[in-house]
Structure formats: C-alpha cells, structure tokens
Amino acid sequence: MLKKENSLFIGIDIQEKLVSMLGENSNQMIENSIKLKKTSNILNIDTILTEQYPKGLGSTILSIKELSQNSFFFEKSEFSI
C-alpha cells in the first residue's frame, strides 16, 4: 500500500532542452509528470528533482518547478553508472 512514510517522488532531469529532444512525445511526458507531481503534493509525499548541468541544459521545466516549492533540488555535472 502507498504510504507517505515509505514513498518518494523522484523527477530525474525533467529539463527544457532534454524534454524538447523527445519531439512529439514531449507534451505527453510533461502532462504525465505534472499528474505525478500533483498527486505527490496531494499525498504530501517528499520530492527530489535532479538537474543535469542546468547551465547548459536549462532548469526543470516551469510547470513542474511551480508545483515543487518544497522539493529538494540536486544539480549534477556528470553521468555515472
């Protein structure tokens, strides 16, 4: 069962330039991410959002960022396994 105590919403690199690379699928991905973020807000589930090199790839898309005032943001500068 979904419980706040053992749940976490993690948004990985939902950034302007990366999302635009999805082409025709970008709008669906954004809509799904918004639904998930709104659900995590309603259920009061903690959120972590990562950003891969935001200086070059842009910030988390605004529609997600606006829903994420109490979230933890982590900037990354490299990929790893």
Secondary structure as the mmCIF struct_conf table of DSSP 4:
data_model
#
loop_
_struct_conf.conf_type_id
_struct_conf.id
_struct_conf.beg_label_comp_id
_struct_conf.beg_label_asym_id
_struct_conf.beg_label_seq_id
_struct_conf.end_label_comp_id
_struct_conf.end_label_asym_id
_struct_conf.end_label_seq_id
HELX_RH_3T_P HELX_RH_3T_P1 LYS A 4 ASN A 6
STRN STRN1 PHE A 9 ILE A 12
STRN STRN2 GLN A 15 GLN A 15
HELX_RH_AL_P HELX_RH_AL_P1 GLU A 16 SER A 20
TURN_TY1_P TURN_TY1_P1 MET A 21 LEU A 22
HELX_RH_3T_P HELX_RH_3T_P2 GLY A 23 ASN A 25
HELX_RH_AL_P HELX_RH_AL_P2 SER A 26 ILE A 42
TURN_TY1_P TURN_TY1_P2 LEU A 43 ASN A 44
STRN STRN3 THR A 47 GLN A 52
BEND BEND1 TYR A 53 TYR A 53
HELX_RH_AL_P HELX_RH_AL_P3 PRO A 54 LEU A 57
HELX_LH_PP_P HELX_LH_PP_P1 SER A 59 SER A 59
STRN STRN4 THR A 60 THR A 60
HELX_LH_PP_P HELX_LH_PP_P2 ILE A 61 ILE A 61
HELX_RH_AL_P HELX_RH_AL_P4 LEU A 62 LYS A 65
TURN_TY1_P TURN_TY1_P3 GLU A 66 LEU A 67
TURN_TY1_P TURN_TY1_P4 GLN A 69 ASN A 70
STRN STRN5 PHE A 72 LYS A 76
BEND BEND2 SER A 77 SER A 77
#
